[in-house]
Amino acid sequence: MIDKALAVIASQVNAFLDRLPELNHLDHKIKLSHVVNADGTAILDKPLGLCLVNVEEERVVKAQVATRLSSGGNVVAVNPEIKLNLFVLVSANFDDYSTGLVYLSGVIRFFQSMNVFTHQNVPDMDDKIERLSVDLHTLSFEQQNHLWGSIGAKYLPSVLYKIRMITIQEAQTVAITAPIHELGISAGGR
């Protein structure tokens, strides 16, 4: 599910940048990619990289119990769905520094103009993804230093976004019980 969400976002960013005359010079402007190779060197074959840097569970809207009626009339218990927030880093890796800044500005313009992805505005979005909401996530200089240190790369011009909410529900049955048809309430003593 994460891969499908990031792929649709990359596709939408590329389509937006294609429509801008000053930014439609590259075939693939943004790619899902690591920031660095395994040896720590920058990946040079990508002008803009979209990299997942963190996944967090959204606990505020977490369901506690997930049950539903089966076609046979039984109550089926499944584990509650997991809602995830993704933190993605868009980094500009251009030989010409100012060109990288122009493209990075284009990405920021895109997310400013389209920060909610639904099936109405992105018809080819995977059916299992209900909605994605994208917010700019600002880091302090210290947090930014830690992020780039943990990635193992030298700083590149970049912007961090928080993408809400990927829902994962495998729907594997945990228990099956018969439904309750009547309640036995007595109105008398103890």
Secondary structure, DSSP 8 states (H G I E B T S, - for coil): -HHHHHHHHHHHHHHHHHHSGGG-SSS-SEEE--SB-TTS-B--S-SEEEEEEEEEE--TT--S-EEEE-TTS-EEEE---EEEEEEEEEEE--SSHHHHHHHHHHHHHHHHH--EE-TTT-TTS-TT---EEEEE----HHHHHHHHHHHTS---SEEEEEEEEEEE----EEEEE----------S--
